[in-house]
Amino acid sequence: MNKQQIIIGVSVIIIIFAIFGIIFTFQDRAEVSNSPAENIPAEQSFDFVKEDTSSSPTEYFESFGLNKLKINVYGGPKDIKTVIKNNVEYSLIRNPKSIGGLEFVSSDEFGEYYFAQDSAGENIIFTPGDASGRFGYGDVGEVSGVPIRERIPSAEYYAAYPTSELALKSGFTIVENTGVANRFLSTKYLKIKNLTNNKEVVVEIDSRNPIENTLMISEAGRIALGLDNNALGSFELVLVEKENYTLGAIRR
């Protein structure tokens, strides 16, 4: 093999390596351009939904913290527990303290229920009631003194202020559970603000709420706050002077 053949052979080898180098360079670029990182937009937004798996009021409180309450509509004849006996709907009285000789009917988480009787000792017929109601026929608002059955939830603005224990847990102003304290509450209105949508309503203080992590309110009040019944919300509760406010939704 002469010198000229050696030069030609070396040149061919160099050309072959150069060709392979070009091919591998294009392949690498193709892989980079097809990588997932190149295909993701520079900015993306994602919606994260937290599913609420809590079932008890205590779990609600532990999961969501202070000022978090589950809204619950109450009042009116449909919230009075009744029972049907011999095709007749009778009203029930809840947790009677001083009336003896009443016939026991049922119990639930709100108390024990007995047949309500009139002054003649006859069971009271009450057809507007509902077997799933939570109040007894004789229950009245501890602050307002108005019978629960006579409330009109869809037209009246009222709510039950938390008992002192619940107010402490929920971060609201503590008002003792005494007759004097309830008379004090009767001189005030309650301004409720939904901290999620900033909707506000002024309501009469009707009773005391012993149900943990729950805001008991009329249907009209619930609508003004923009929440479904049993929905969880974050609220601000402020006692205000009656002469400075009018009952109802605060318009802005």
TILUMGU-71384 format. One line per 2 residues: number of its first residue (from 1); their letters; for each residue x, y, z of N, C-alpha, C, O. Coordinates in Angstrom, 1 decimal. Layout:
<atoms>
NUM) A) X Y Z X Y Z X Y Z X Y Z ~ ...
</atoms>
This chain:
<atoms>
1) MN) 0.9 -1.2 0.0 0.0 0.0 0.0 0.9 1.2 0.0 1.7 1.4 0.9 ~ 0.7 2.1 -1.0 1.5 3.3 -1.1 1.0 4.4 -0.3 -0.1 4.2 0.3
3) KQ) 1.7 5.5 -0.2 1.3 6.6 0.6 0.0 7.2 0.3 -0.8 7.7 1.1 ~ -0.3 7.2 -1.1 -1.5 7.9 -1.5 -2.7 7.1 -1.1 -3.8 7.6 -0.7
5) QI) -2.6 5.7 -1.1 -3.7 4.9 -0.6 -4.0 5.0 0.9 -5.1 5.0 1.3 ~ -2.9 5.2 1.6 -3.0 5.4 3.1 -3.8 6.7 3.4 -4.7 6.7 4.2
7) II) -3.5 7.8 2.6 -4.1 9.1 2.8 -5.6 8.9 2.5 -6.5 9.5 3.2 ~ -5.9 8.2 1.4 -7.3 8.1 1.0 -8.1 7.3 2.1 -9.2 7.6 2.4
9) GV) -7.5 6.2 2.6 -8.1 5.4 3.6 -8.4 6.2 4.9 -9.5 6.1 5.5 ~ -7.4 7.0 5.3 -7.6 7.8 6.5 -8.7 8.8 6.3 -9.5 9.1 7.2
11) SV) -8.8 9.4 5.1 -9.8 10.4 4.8 -11.2 9.8 4.9 -12.2 10.4 5.4 ~ -11.3 8.6 4.3 -12.6 7.9 4.3 -13.1 7.6 5.8 -14.3 7.8 6.1
13) II) -12.1 7.2 6.6 -12.5 6.9 8.0 -13.0 8.2 8.7 -14.0 8.2 9.5 ~ -12.3 9.3 8.5 -12.7 10.6 9.1 -14.1 11.0 8.6 -14.9 11.5 9.4
15) II) -14.3 10.8 7.3 -15.7 11.2 6.8 -16.7 10.4 7.4 -17.8 10.9 7.7 ~ -16.5 9.1 7.6 -17.5 8.2 8.2 -17.8 8.6 9.6 -19.0 8.7 10.0
17) FA) -16.7 8.9 10.4 -17.0 9.4 11.8 -17.7 10.7 11.8 -18.6 10.9 12.7 ~ -17.4 11.6 10.9 -18.2 12.9 10.8 -19.6 12.7 10.5 -20.5 13.3 11.1
19) IF) -19.9 11.7 9.6 -21.3 11.5 9.3 -22.1 10.9 10.5 -23.2 11.4 10.8 ~ -21.4 10.0 11.2 -22.1 9.5 12.4 -22.3 10.5 13.5 -23.3 10.6 14.2
21) GI) -21.3 11.4 13.6 -21.5 12.5 14.5 -22.6 13.4 14.2 -23.4 13.8 15.1 ~ -22.8 13.7 13.0 -24.0 14.6 12.5 -25.3 13.9 12.8 -26.2 14.5 13.3
23) IF) -25.3 12.5 12.6 -26.6 11.8 12.8 -27.0 11.8 14.3 -28.1 12.0 14.6 ~ -25.9 11.5 15.2 -26.2 11.5 16.6 -26.6 12.8 17.1 -27.5 12.9 18.0
25) TF) -26.1 13.9 16.6 -26.4 15.3 17.0 -27.9 15.6 16.7 -28.6 16.1 17.5 ~ -28.4 15.2 15.5 -29.8 15.4 15.2 -30.7 14.6 16.0 -31.8 15.0 16.4
27) QD) -30.3 13.3 16.4 -31.1 12.5 17.2 -31.3 13.1 18.6 -32.4 13.1 19.2 ~ -30.1 13.6 19.1 -30.2 14.2 20.5 -31.1 15.4 20.5 -31.9 15.6 21.4
29) RA) -31.1 16.2 19.5 -31.9 17.4 19.4 -33.4 17.0 19.3 -34.3 17.6 19.9 ~ -33.6 15.9 18.5 -35.0 15.4 18.4 -35.5 15.0 19.7 -36.7 15.2 20.1
31) EV) -34.7 14.2 20.5 -35.1 13.8 21.8 -35.4 14.9 22.7 -36.4 14.9 23.5 ~ -34.6 15.9 22.7 -34.8 17.1 23.6 -36.1 17.8 23.2 -36.8 18.2 24.1
33) SN) -36.3 18.0 22.0 -37.5 18.7 21.5 -38.8 18.0 21.8 -39.9 18.6 22.0 ~ -38.7 16.6 22.0 -39.9 15.8 22.3 -40.0 15.5 23.8 -40.9 14.7 24.2
35) SP) -39.1 16.1 24.6 -39.2 15.8 26.0 -40.4 16.5 26.7 -40.9 17.5 26.2 ~ -41.0 15.9 27.8 -42.2 16.4 28.4 -42.0 17.8 28.9 -42.9 18.6 28.9
37) AE) -40.8 18.2 29.4 -40.5 19.5 29.9 -40.8 20.6 28.8 -41.2 21.7 29.1 ~ -40.4 20.2 27.6 -40.6 21.2 26.5 -42.0 21.4 26.1 -42.4 22.5 25.6
39) NI) -42.9 20.4 26.4 -44.3 20.4 26.0 -45.2 21.1 27.1 -46.4 21.3 26.8 ~ -44.6 21.4 28.3 -45.4 22.0 29.4 -45.4 23.5 29.2 -44.3 24.0 29.1
41) PA) -46.5 24.1 29.2 -46.5 25.6 29.1 -45.8 26.2 30.3 -45.7 25.6 31.3 ~ -45.2 27.4 30.1 -44.5 28.1 31.1 -45.3 28.3 32.4 -44.8 28.2 33.5
43) EQ) -46.6 28.6 32.2 -47.4 28.9 33.4 -48.7 28.0 33.3 -49.4 28.0 32.2 ~ -49.0 27.4 34.4 -50.2 26.6 34.4 -50.9 26.8 35.8 -50.2 27.0 36.8
45) SF) -52.2 26.8 35.8 -53.0 26.9 37.1 -53.8 25.6 37.2 -54.4 25.1 36.3 ~ -53.9 25.2 38.5 -54.6 24.0 38.8 -55.6 24.3 39.9 -55.3 25.0 40.8
47) DF) -56.8 23.6 39.8 -57.8 23.8 40.8 -57.8 22.6 41.7 -57.9 21.4 41.3 ~ -57.5 22.8 43.0 -57.5 21.7 44.0 -58.8 21.7 44.8 -59.2 22.8 45.3
49) VK) -59.5 20.6 44.8 -60.7 20.5 45.6 -60.5 19.6 46.8 -60.1 18.4 46.6 ~ -60.7 20.1 48.0 -60.6 19.4 49.2 -61.9 18.7 49.5 -62.9 19.4 49.8
51) ED) -62.0 17.4 49.5 -63.2 16.7 49.8 -63.4 16.6 51.3 -62.5 16.2 52.0 ~ -64.6 17.0 51.8 -64.9 17.0 53.2 -65.4 15.7 53.6 -66.5 15.2 53.2
53) TS) -64.6 15.0 54.4 -65.0 13.6 54.8 -65.5 13.6 56.3 -65.7 12.6 56.8 ~ -65.5 14.8 56.9 -65.9 14.9 58.3 -67.4 14.6 58.4 -68.2 15.0 57.6
55) SS) -67.8 13.9 59.5 -69.2 13.6 59.7 -69.8 14.1 61.0 -70.9 14.4 61.0 ~ -68.9 14.2 62.0 -69.5 14.7 63.3 -69.1 16.2 63.5 -68.1 16.7 62.9
57) PT) -69.9 16.9 64.3 -69.5 18.3 64.6 -68.1 18.5 65.1 -67.4 19.5 64.8 ~ -67.6 17.5 66.0 -66.3 17.6 66.5 -65.3 17.6 65.4 -64.3 18.3 65.4
59) EY) -65.5 16.7 64.4 -64.6 16.6 63.3 -64.6 17.8 62.5 -63.5 18.3 62.0 ~ -65.7 18.4 62.3 -65.8 19.7 61.6 -64.9 20.7 62.3 -64.2 21.4 61.6
61) FE) -65.1 20.8 63.6 -64.3 21.8 64.3 -62.8 21.6 64.2 -62.1 22.5 64.0 ~ -62.4 20.4 64.4 -61.0 20.1 64.3 -60.4 20.3 62.9 -59.2 20.6 62.8
63) SF) -61.2 20.1 61.9 -60.8 20.2 60.5 -60.7 21.7 60.1 -59.8 22.0 59.3 ~ -61.6 22.5 60.5 -61.7 23.8 60.0 -61.4 25.0 60.9 -61.2 26.1 60.5
65) GL) -61.4 24.7 62.3 -60.9 25.7 63.2 -61.9 26.7 63.6 -63.1 26.6 63.4 ~ -61.4 27.8 64.2 -62.2 28.9 64.7 -63.1 29.5 63.7 -62.7 29.6 62.5
67) NK) -64.3 30.0 64.1 -65.2 30.7 63.3 -65.9 29.9 62.2 -66.7 30.4 61.4 ~ -65.6 28.6 62.2 -66.2 27.7 61.2 -67.4 27.0 61.8 -67.3 26.3 62.8
69) LK) -68.6 27.2 61.1 -69.8 26.7 61.6 -70.6 26.1 60.5 -70.5 26.5 59.4 ~ -71.4 25.1 60.8 -72.3 24.5 59.9 -73.7 25.2 60.0 -74.3 25.1 61.1
71) IN) -74.2 25.8 59.0 -75.4 26.5 59.1 -76.6 25.6 59.2 -76.6 24.6 58.4 ~ -77.6 25.9 60.0 -78.7 25.0 60.2 -80.0 25.8 60.5 -80.0 26.6 61.4
73) VY) -80.9 25.6 59.6 -82.2 26.4 59.7 -83.1 25.7 60.8 -83.2 24.5 60.9 ~ -83.8 26.6 61.6 -84.7 26.1 62.6 -85.9 27.0 62.7 -85.9 28.1 62.2
75) GG) -86.9 26.4 63.4 -88.1 27.2 63.8 -89.3 26.9 62.8 -89.1 26.3 61.8 ~ -90.4 27.4 63.3 -91.6 27.2 62.5 -92.3 25.9 62.9 -91.7 25.0 63.5
77) PK) -93.6 25.7 62.4 -94.3 24.5 62.8 -93.7 23.2 62.3 -93.8 22.2 62.9 ~ -93.0 23.3 61.1 -92.4 22.1 60.6 -91.2 21.6 61.4 -90.7 20.5 61.2
79) DI) -90.7 22.4 62.4 -89.6 22.0 63.2 -90.1 21.5 64.6 -89.3 21.2 65.5 ~ -91.4 21.3 64.7 -92.0 20.7 65.9 -92.2 19.2 65.7 -92.9 18.8 64.8
81) KT) -91.7 18.4 66.6 -91.8 17.0 66.4 -93.2 16.5 66.7 -93.8 16.9 67.7 ~ -93.7 15.7 65.9 -95.0 15.1 66.1 -95.0 13.6 65.9 -94.0 13.0 65.4
83) VI) -96.1 13.0 66.2 -96.2 11.5 66.0 -97.6 11.2 65.5 -98.6 11.9 66.0 ~ -97.8 10.3 64.7 -99.1 9.9 64.2 -99.6 8.6 65.0 -98.9 7.6 65.0
85) KN) -100.8 8.7 65.6 -101.4 7.6 66.4 -102.8 7.5 65.9 -103.6 8.5 66.0 ~ -103.2 6.3 65.5 -104.5 6.1 65.0 -105.0 7.1 64.0 -106.1 7.6 64.0
87) NV) -104.0 7.4 63.0 -104.2 8.2 61.9 -104.4 9.7 62.3 -104.9 10.5 61.5 ~ -104.0 10.1 63.5 -104.1 11.4 64.0 -102.7 11.9 64.3 -102.0 11.2 65.0
89) EY) -102.3 13.2 63.9 -101.0 13.7 64.2 -101.0 14.5 65.5 -101.8 15.5 65.6 ~ -100.3 14.1 66.5 -100.2 14.7 67.8 -98.9 15.4 68.0 -97.8 14.9 67.5
91) SL) -98.9 16.5 68.7 -97.7 17.2 69.0 -97.0 16.6 70.2 -97.6 15.9 71.0 ~ -95.7 16.8 70.3 -94.9 16.2 71.4 -94.2 17.3 72.1 -94.0 18.4 71.6
93) IR) -94.0 17.1 73.4 -93.3 18.0 74.2 -91.9 17.5 74.5 -91.7 16.3 74.7 ~ -90.9 18.3 74.5 -89.5 17.9 74.7 -89.0 18.1 76.1 -89.1 19.2 76.6
95) NP) -88.4 17.1 76.7 -87.7 17.2 78.0 -88.6 17.9 79.0 -88.1 18.9 79.6 ~ -89.8 17.5 79.3 -90.6 18.1 80.3 -89.9 18.0 81.7 -89.4 17.0 82.1
97) KS) -89.9 19.1 82.4 -89.1 19.2 83.7 -90.0 19.0 84.9 -89.6 18.4 85.9 ~ -91.2 19.5 84.8 -92.1 19.5 86.0 -93.5 18.9 85.8 -94.3 18.9 86.7
99) IG) -93.7 18.4 84.5 -95.0 17.8 84.3 -94.9 16.3 84.4 -94.2 15.7 83.6 ~ -95.7 15.7 85.3 -95.7 14.3 85.5 -96.8 13.6 84.7 -97.7 14.3 84.3
101) GL) -96.7 12.3 84.6 -97.8 11.6 84.1 -98.0 11.6 82.6 -99.0 11.2 82.0 ~ -96.9 12.1 81.9 -97.0 12.2 80.4 -96.5 10.9 79.8 -95.7 10.2 80.4
103) EF) -97.1 10.5 78.6 -96.7 9.3 78.0 -95.5 9.5 77.1 -95.5 10.3 76.2 ~ -94.4 8.7 77.4 -93.2 8.8 76.6 -93.4 8.2 75.2 -94.1 7.3 75.0
105) VS) -92.8 8.9 74.2 -93.0 8.6 72.8 -91.7 8.1 72.2 -91.5 7.0 71.6 ~ -90.6 9.0 72.2 -89.4 8.7 71.6 -88.3 9.6 72.1 -88.5 10.5 72.9
107) SD) -87.0 9.3 71.6 -85.9 10.2 72.0 -84.9 10.3 70.8 -84.9 9.4 70.0 ~ -84.2 11.3 70.8 -83.1 11.5 69.8 -82.0 12.3 70.4 -81.9 12.5 71.6
109) EF) -81.0 12.8 69.6 -79.9 13.6 70.1 -80.3 14.9 70.8 -79.5 15.5 71.5 ~ -81.5 15.3 70.6 -82.0 16.6 71.2 -82.8 16.4 72.5 -83.0 17.4 73.2
111) GE) -83.2 15.2 72.8 -83.9 15.0 74.0 -84.9 13.9 74.0 -85.0 13.1 73.0 ~ -85.7 13.8 75.0 -86.8 12.9 75.1 -88.2 13.6 74.8 -88.3 14.8 75.1
113) YY) -89.1 12.9 74.1 -90.3 13.5 73.7 -91.5 12.7 74.3 -91.5 11.5 74.3 ~ -92.5 13.5 74.8 -93.7 12.9 75.3 -94.9 13.6 74.7 -94.8 14.7 74.0
115) FA) -96.1 13.0 74.8 -97.3 13.6 74.2 -97.6 14.9 74.9 -97.6 14.9 76.2 ~ -97.8 16.0 74.2 -98.1 17.3 74.8 -99.6 17.2 75.1 -100.4 16.7 74.3
117) QD) -100.0 17.8 76.2 -101.4 17.8 76.6 -101.9 19.2 76.9 -101.1 20.1 77.3 ~ -103.2 19.4 76.6 -103.8 20.7 76.9 -104.2 20.8 78.4 -103.9 19.9 79.2
119) SA) -104.9 21.9 78.8 -105.2 22.1 80.2 -106.2 21.0 80.7 -106.4 20.8 81.9 ~ -106.9 20.4 79.7 -107.9 19.4 80.1 -107.3 18.0 80.1 -108.0 17.0 80.4
121) GE) -106.0 17.9 79.8 -105.3 16.6 79.9 -105.5 15.8 78.6 -105.1 14.6 78.5 ~ -105.9 16.5 77.5 -106.1 15.8 76.2 -104.8 16.0 75.4 -104.2 17.1 75.4
123) NI) -104.4 15.0 74.6 -103.3 15.1 73.7 -103.6 16.2 72.7 -104.7 16.2 72.1 ~ -102.6 17.0 72.4 -102.8 18.2 71.5 -102.5 17.7 70.0 -101.5 17.2 69.7
125) IF) -103.5 17.9 69.2 -103.4 17.6 67.8 -102.7 18.8 67.1 -103.0 19.9 67.3 ~ -101.7 18.4 66.3 -100.9 19.5 65.6 -100.4 19.0 64.2 -99.4 18.4 64.1
127) TP) -101.3 19.2 63.3 -101.0 18.7 61.9 -99.9 19.4 61.1 -99.4 18.7 60.2 ~ -99.5 20.6 61.4 -98.4 21.2 60.6 -97.0 20.7 60.9 -96.1 20.9 60.2
129) GD) -96.9 19.9 62.0 -95.6 19.4 62.5 -95.0 18.4 61.6 -95.5 18.1 60.5 ~ -93.9 17.9 62.0 -93.1 16.9 61.2 -92.4 15.9 62.2 -91.8 16.4 63.2
131) AS) -92.5 14.7 61.9 -91.8 13.7 62.8 -90.3 13.9 62.9 -89.8 13.4 63.9 ~ -89.7 14.5 61.9 -88.3 14.7 62.0 -87.9 16.1 62.7 -86.7 16.4 62.7
133) GR) -88.9 16.8 63.1 -88.6 18.1 63.8 -87.8 17.9 65.1 -87.8 16.8 65.6 ~ -87.1 18.9 65.6 -86.3 18.7 66.7 -86.8 19.4 68.0 -86.3 19.1 69.1
135) FG) -87.8 20.3 67.9 -88.4 21.0 69.0 -89.7 20.4 69.5 -90.4 19.7 68.7 ~ -90.0 20.7 70.8 -91.3 20.2 71.3 -92.3 21.4 71.2 -92.0 22.5 70.9
137) YG) -93.5 21.0 71.3 -94.7 21.9 71.1 -94.5 23.1 72.0 -94.9 24.2 71.6 ~ -94.0 23.0 73.3 -94.0 24.1 74.2 -92.6 24.8 74.2 -92.5 25.8 75.0
139) DV) -91.7 24.5 73.4 -90.4 25.1 73.4 -90.5 26.6 72.9 -91.2 26.9 72.0 ~ -89.8 27.5 73.7 -89.8 28.9 73.3 -88.4 29.3 73.2 -87.5 28.7 73.8
141) GE) -88.1 30.4 72.5 -86.8 31.0 72.4 -86.4 31.5 73.8 -87.1 32.3 74.4 ~ -85.3 31.1 74.3 -84.9 31.4 75.7 -84.6 32.9 75.8 -84.7 33.5 76.9
143) VS) -84.3 33.6 74.7 -84.1 35.1 74.8 -85.3 35.8 74.4 -85.7 36.8 75.1 ~ -86.0 35.4 73.3 -87.1 36.2 72.8 -88.4 35.8 73.5 -89.3 36.7 73.6
145) GV) -88.5 34.6 74.0 -89.8 34.1 74.6 -90.8 33.8 73.7 -92.0 33.5 74.1 ~ -90.5 33.8 72.4 -91.5 33.4 71.3 -91.5 31.9 71.1 -90.5 31.3 71.0
147) PI) -92.7 31.3 71.1 -92.8 29.9 70.8 -92.1 29.5 69.5 -92.4 30.2 68.5 ~ -91.3 28.5 69.5 -90.6 28.1 68.2 -91.6 27.7 67.1 -91.4 28.0 66.0
149) RE) -92.8 27.2 67.5 -93.8 26.8 66.5 -94.4 28.0 65.8 -95.0 27.8 64.7 ~ -94.4 29.2 66.4 -95.0 30.3 65.8 -94.0 31.2 65.0 -94.5 32.2 64.4
151) RI) -92.8 30.8 64.9 -91.9 31.5 64.1 -92.2 31.2 62.6 -92.7 30.2 62.2 ~ -91.8 32.2 61.8 -92.0 32.1 60.3 -90.6 32.2 59.7 -90.1 33.3 59.4
153) PS) -89.9 31.0 59.6 -88.5 31.0 59.2 -88.2 31.7 57.9 -87.1 32.3 57.7 ~ -89.1 31.7 56.9 -88.9 32.2 55.6 -89.1 33.8 55.5 -88.6 34.4 54.6
155) AE) -89.7 34.3 56.6 -89.9 35.8 56.6 -89.3 36.5 57.7 -89.1 37.8 57.6 ~ -88.9 35.8 58.8 -88.3 36.5 60.0 -86.8 36.3 60.0 -86.3 35.3 59.6
157) YY) -86.1 37.3 60.6 -84.7 37.2 60.7 -84.3 37.0 62.2 -84.5 37.9 63.0 ~ -83.9 35.8 62.5 -83.6 35.5 63.9 -82.5 34.4 63.9 -82.3 33.7 62.9
159) AA) -81.8 34.3 65.0 -80.8 33.2 65.2 -80.7 32.9 66.7 -81.1 33.6 67.5 ~ -80.0 31.8 67.0 -79.7 31.4 68.3 -78.3 31.7 68.6 -77.4 31.2 67.9
161) YP) -78.0 32.5 69.7 -76.6 32.8 70.0 -76.0 31.6 70.7 -76.6 31.0 71.6 ~ -74.7 31.3 70.4 -74.0 30.2 71.1 -74.0 30.3 72.6 -73.8 31.4 73.1
163) TS) -74.2 29.2 73.3 -73.9 29.1 74.7 -72.5 29.5 75.0 -71.7 29.5 74.1 ~ -72.2 29.9 76.2 -70.9 30.4 76.5 -69.8 29.4 76.2 -68.7 29.8 75.8
165) EL) -70.0 28.1 76.4 -69.0 27.1 76.1 -68.7 27.0 74.6 -67.6 27.0 74.2 ~ -69.8 27.1 73.8 -69.6 27.0 72.4 -69.0 28.3 71.8 -68.2 28.2 70.9
167) AL) -69.4 29.4 72.4 -68.8 30.7 72.0 -67.3 30.7 72.2 -66.5 31.1 71.4 ~ -66.9 30.2 73.3 -65.4 30.1 73.7 -64.7 29.2 72.6 -63.6 29.6 72.2
169) KS) -65.2 28.1 72.3 -64.6 27.2 71.4 -64.5 27.8 70.0 -63.6 27.5 69.2 ~ -65.6 28.5 69.6 -65.7 29.1 68.2 -65.1 30.4 68.0 -65.0 30.9 66.9
171) GF) -64.6 31.1 69.1 -64.0 32.4 69.0 -64.9 33.5 69.0 -64.5 34.6 68.5 ~ -66.1 33.4 69.5 -67.1 34.5 69.6 -67.2 35.1 71.0 -66.6 34.5 71.9
173) TI) -67.8 36.2 71.1 -68.0 36.9 72.4 -68.8 35.9 73.3 -69.8 35.4 73.0 ~ -68.3 35.7 74.5 -68.9 34.8 75.5 -70.0 35.5 76.3 -69.7 36.6 76.9
175) VE) -71.2 35.0 76.3 -72.3 35.5 77.1 -72.8 34.3 77.9 -73.2 33.3 77.4 ~ -72.8 34.5 79.2 -73.1 33.5 80.1 -74.5 32.9 79.9 -75.4 33.7 79.4
177) NT) -74.8 31.7 80.3 -76.1 31.1 80.1 -76.9 31.3 81.4 -77.3 30.3 82.1 ~ -77.3 32.5 81.6 -78.1 32.9 82.8 -79.3 33.7 82.3 -79.3 34.2 81.2
179) GV) -80.3 33.8 83.2 -81.4 34.7 82.9 -81.0 36.1 82.7 -81.6 36.8 81.8 ~ -80.1 36.6 83.5 -79.7 38.0 83.4 -79.0 38.2 82.0 -79.2 39.2 81.3
181) AN) -78.1 37.2 81.7 -77.4 37.3 80.4 -78.4 37.3 79.2 -78.2 38.0 78.2 ~ -79.4 36.4 79.3 -80.4 36.3 78.2 -81.2 37.6 78.1 -81.6 38.0 77.0
183) RF) -81.5 38.3 79.2 -82.2 39.5 79.1 -81.3 40.6 78.5 -81.8 41.5 77.8 ~ -80.0 40.5 78.8 -79.1 41.4 78.1 -79.1 41.2 76.6 -79.1 42.1 75.8
185) LS) -79.1 39.9 76.2 -79.1 39.6 74.7 -80.4 40.1 74.1 -80.4 40.4 72.9 ~ -81.5 40.1 74.8 -82.7 40.6 74.2 -82.7 42.0 73.9 -83.6 42.5 73.2
187) TK) -81.8 42.8 74.4 -81.6 44.2 74.1 -80.7 44.5 72.9 -80.5 45.6 72.5 ~ -80.2 43.4 72.3 -79.2 43.5 71.2 -79.8 42.8 70.0 -80.7 42.0 70.0
189) YL) -79.2 43.2 68.8 -79.3 42.4 67.6 -78.0 41.7 67.4 -77.0 42.1 68.0 ~ -78.0 40.7 66.5 -76.8 40.0 66.2 -76.5 40.3 64.7 -77.3 40.0 63.8
191) KI) -75.3 40.8 64.4 -74.9 41.0 63.0 -74.0 39.9 62.6 -72.9 39.6 63.3 ~ -74.4 39.2 61.6 -73.6 38.0 61.2 -73.0 38.3 59.8 -73.7 38.7 58.9
193) KN) -71.7 38.0 59.7 -71.1 38.2 58.4 -70.5 36.9 57.9 -69.8 36.2 58.6 ~ -70.8 36.6 56.6 -70.2 35.4 56.0 -68.9 35.8 55.5 -68.8 36.6 54.5
195) LT) -67.8 35.4 56.1 -66.4 35.8 55.7 -66.0 35.3 54.3 -65.0 35.8 53.8 ~ -66.7 34.4 53.8 -66.4 33.9 52.4 -66.8 34.8 51.3 -66.0 35.1 50.4
197) NN) -68.0 35.4 51.4 -68.6 36.2 50.4 -68.9 37.6 50.9 -69.4 38.5 50.1 ~ -68.6 37.9 52.2 -68.8 39.2 52.8 -70.3 39.7 52.8 -70.5 40.8 53.0
199) KE) -71.2 38.7 52.7 -72.6 39.0 52.9 -72.9 39.1 54.4 -72.4 38.3 55.2 ~ -73.8 40.1 54.7 -74.1 40.3 56.1 -75.6 40.4 56.3 -76.4 40.8 55.4
201) VV) -76.0 40.0 57.5 -77.4 40.1 57.9 -77.5 40.4 59.4 -76.7 40.0 60.2 ~ -78.6 41.2 59.7 -78.8 41.5 61.1 -80.1 40.8 61.5 -81.1 40.8 60.9
203) VE) -80.0 40.1 62.7 -81.1 39.2 63.1 -81.4 39.4 64.6 -80.6 40.0 65.3 ~ -82.6 39.1 64.9 -83.0 39.1 66.3 -82.4 37.9 67.0 -82.3 36.8 66.4
205) ID) -82.0 38.0 68.3 -81.5 36.9 69.0 -82.7 36.2 69.7 -83.3 36.7 70.5 ~ -82.9 35.0 69.2 -84.1 34.3 69.6 -83.9 33.3 70.8 -84.7 33.3 71.7
207) SR) -82.8 32.6 70.7 -82.6 31.6 71.7 -81.1 31.4 71.9 -80.3 32.2 71.4 ~ -80.7 30.3 72.7 -79.3 30.0 72.9 -79.1 28.6 72.2 -79.9 27.7 72.2
209) NP) -77.9 28.6 71.5 -77.6 27.4 70.7 -76.7 26.5 71.4 -75.5 26.8 71.7 ~ -77.1 25.3 71.8 -76.3 24.3 72.5 -75.6 23.3 71.5 -74.8 22.5 72.0
211) IE) -75.8 23.4 70.2 -75.3 22.4 69.3 -73.9 22.8 68.8 -73.8 23.9 68.2 ~ -72.9 22.0 69.1 -71.6 22.4 68.8 -71.3 22.7 67.3 -71.7 21.9 66.5
213) NT) -70.5 23.7 67.1 -70.1 24.1 65.7 -71.2 24.3 64.7 -71.1 23.9 63.5 ~ -72.3 24.8 65.2 -73.5 25.0 64.3 -74.0 26.4 64.5 -74.1 26.9 65.6
215) LM) -74.4 27.0 63.4 -75.1 28.3 63.4 -76.5 28.1 63.2 -76.9 27.8 62.0 ~ -77.4 28.2 64.2 -78.8 28.0 64.1 -79.4 29.4 63.7 -79.2 30.4 64.4
217) IS) -80.2 29.4 62.6 -80.6 30.6 62.0 -81.9 30.4 61.2 -82.2 29.2 60.9 ~ -82.7 31.5 61.0 -83.9 31.3 60.2 -83.6 31.1 58.7 -82.5 31.4 58.3
219) EA) -84.6 30.7 58.0 -84.4 30.5 56.6 -84.1 31.8 55.9 -83.2 31.9 55.0 ~ -84.8 32.9 56.3 -84.5 34.2 55.7 -83.1 34.6 56.0 -82.4 35.2 55.1
221) GR) -82.6 34.4 57.1 -81.2 34.7 57.5 -80.2 33.9 56.7 -79.2 34.4 56.2 ~ -80.5 32.6 56.5 -79.6 31.8 55.7 -79.5 32.2 54.3 -78.4 32.3 53.7
223) IA) -80.6 32.6 53.7 -80.6 33.1 52.3 -79.8 34.4 52.2 -79.1 34.6 51.2 ~ -80.0 35.3 53.2 -79.2 36.5 53.1 -77.7 36.3 53.2 -77.0 37.1 52.6
225) LG) -77.3 35.2 53.8 -75.9 34.9 53.9 -75.3 34.2 52.7 -74.1 34.0 52.5 ~ -76.3 33.7 51.8 -75.9 33.1 50.6 -75.3 31.7 50.8 -74.4 31.3 50.1
227) LD) -75.9 30.9 51.7 -75.4 29.6 52.0 -76.6 28.6 51.9 -77.7 28.9 52.3 ~ -76.3 27.4 51.5 -77.3 26.3 51.6 -77.4 25.8 53.0 -76.5 26.0 53.8
229) NN) -78.5 25.2 53.3 -78.7 24.6 54.6 -77.7 23.5 54.8 -77.5 22.7 53.9 ~ -77.1 23.4 56.0 -76.1 22.4 56.4 -74.7 22.7 55.7 -73.8 21.8 55.8
231) AL) -74.6 23.8 55.0 -73.3 24.1 54.4 -72.4 24.6 55.5 -72.8 25.2 56.5 ~ -71.1 24.4 55.3 -70.1 24.9 56.2 -69.6 26.3 55.8 -69.2 26.5 54.6
233) GS) -69.5 27.2 56.8 -69.1 28.6 56.5 -68.2 29.1 57.6 -68.1 28.6 58.6 ~ -67.6 30.2 57.3 -66.8 31.0 58.2 -67.5 32.3 58.5 -67.8 33.0 57.6
235) FE) -67.7 32.6 59.8 -68.6 33.7 60.2 -68.0 34.6 61.2 -67.1 34.2 62.0 ~ -68.5 35.8 61.2 -68.2 36.8 62.3 -69.5 37.1 62.9 -70.5 37.5 62.2
237) LV) -69.6 37.0 64.2 -70.8 37.3 65.0 -70.5 38.5 65.9 -69.6 38.4 66.7 ~ -71.3 39.6 65.7 -71.1 40.8 66.5 -72.4 41.2 67.1 -73.4 41.3 66.4
239) LV) -72.4 41.5 68.4 -73.6 42.1 69.1 -73.7 43.5 68.8 -72.7 44.3 69.0 ~ -74.8 44.0 68.4 -75.0 45.5 68.0 -76.2 46.0 68.7 -77.1 45.3 69.1
241) EK) -76.2 47.4 68.8 -77.4 48.1 69.4 -78.6 48.1 68.4 -78.4 48.3 67.2 ~ -79.7 47.8 69.0 -80.9 47.7 68.1 -81.2 49.1 67.4 -81.7 49.1 66.3
243) EN) -81.0 50.2 68.1 -81.4 51.5 67.5 -80.5 51.8 66.3 -80.8 52.8 65.6 ~ -79.4 51.1 66.1 -78.5 51.5 65.0 -78.7 50.6 63.8 -78.0 50.8 62.8
245) YT) -79.5 49.6 63.9 -79.7 48.6 62.8 -81.1 48.3 62.6 -82.0 48.4 63.4 ~ -81.4 47.8 61.3 -82.7 47.2 61.0 -82.5 45.8 60.6 -81.5 45.4 60.0
247) LG) -83.5 45.0 61.0 -83.4 43.5 60.8 -83.4 43.3 59.3 -84.1 43.9 58.5 ~ -82.6 42.3 58.9 -82.5 41.9 57.4 -81.2 42.0 56.9 -80.2 42.3 57.6
249) AI) -81.1 41.7 55.6 -79.8 41.7 54.9 -79.2 43.1 54.8 -80.0 44.1 54.6 ~ -77.9 43.3 54.9 -77.3 44.6 54.8 -76.9 44.8 53.3 -76.1 44.0 52.8
251) RR) -77.5 45.8 52.7 -77.2 46.0 51.3 -76.0 46.9 51.1 -75.8 47.8 51.9 ~ -75.2 46.6 50.1 -74.0 47.4 49.8 -74.1 47.9 48.4 -73.1 48.6 48.0
</atoms>
